[in-house]
Amino acid sequence: MEDISFQHVFSRVYSYLCEAGIEMTSERCRQLLQLIDDAVAEVGESANQTASAETFHGSPTLGGHRLLRSAMDRLPEYFTLPEVRIPTPAPDLCRGSIGYRCRG
């Protein structure tokens, strides 16, 4: 799998926040940059500690993907995300509600 760049991580997190309904003001963009900065620091520290273990297992996790995962995991610490509400289906699904009629 190809590694992803810092700009892609920023774009993906920014897009996620916009799609979640958060208006991205200049203050929130600064929060996003701080979030990514903290995620970069965490990934850098963990990369130094786990470099030999990843090489040993033969499946290294690429830095950009670790950065994206770390940034997404940190989102609730920096932003208040709206709760996801799944709408209830209406009307109740039953055989007649999709157009089948009794034949007989």
N, C-alpha and C positions, 0 to 999 in steps of 0.2 A: 504494500500500500504506500502511496506517495505521501510524503510529509506535507503539512500545510503551513503556510506562512503566518506571521503575526498579523498582517493585514486581513487575511481570511478569517482568523479568529475574531478580530475586532468586528468585521462585517457580519459574521454569523451571530455573534452575541447582540450586536446593535439591531439586526433584523429581527431577532427573537423578541427583544424588548418592544420594538415597534409593533410587531404582530400581537403581542400580549396586551396592547392598548396603552403602553406607557409613552407619554409625550416626551421626546428627547430634547430637553432644553440644554443650554450650555452647561448648567450645573450638573445635570445628569450625565452629560458626555464626559465631564471631568470625573464623575464617580465611576463611570465605565472604564476610563483610562486607569484610575487608581485600582479598580478591581483586577484589570489585566496585569498591571504592574505587580500586584501582590501574588497573582497566579504565576507570573514569570519567576518571581523569587522562590515560590514554593516548588515549582517544577525544577528549577536549577538546583535547589538543595536536595530534593529527592533523587535527581539524576546522579548526583555525586555519590549518594549512599547506595543506590541500587544498580549502578552500572555493571558491576561484576556479576550480579545475580541475573540480570537480563541477558548478558552475553552467555552465561552458563546455560540458561534454558533454551537458547537458540531462537527466541522470538522477541526481539527488542520492540518496545513500544516507542513509537516515534514522538519526538519532542512536541511538535505542533498539536498532535492529537491529545497528548497529556495536558498541554496548555489549554486546549478547548474544554476538555473534561473538567479541569480544575476551575476554569472561569465559570462554566455552567453550574458547577457545584456551589460556587460562592455567590451566585446571584441573589439568593434570599437574604444574605447578609448585607447587601448593598441597596437592593431595590425591594419595594413592596409589590409583589406580583399578585394580580387578581386571581381569585380562586377559580378553578375550572368547574363549570357547571354543565353537566350533560343533560340536555333537555329530555323530558319524558316523551315517549312516542304517543301521538294522538292522531287518529283514533287507535284503539287497541288493535294490534295486528291479528287478523283472523282470515281464514280462507276467503270469505266473502268480500273482504276489504281490498283485495287485489284483483277483483274482476272475474273470479270463477263463479259459475252458476251451477246449481244442481242439475245434473242430467239424469234422466232416469226413466 
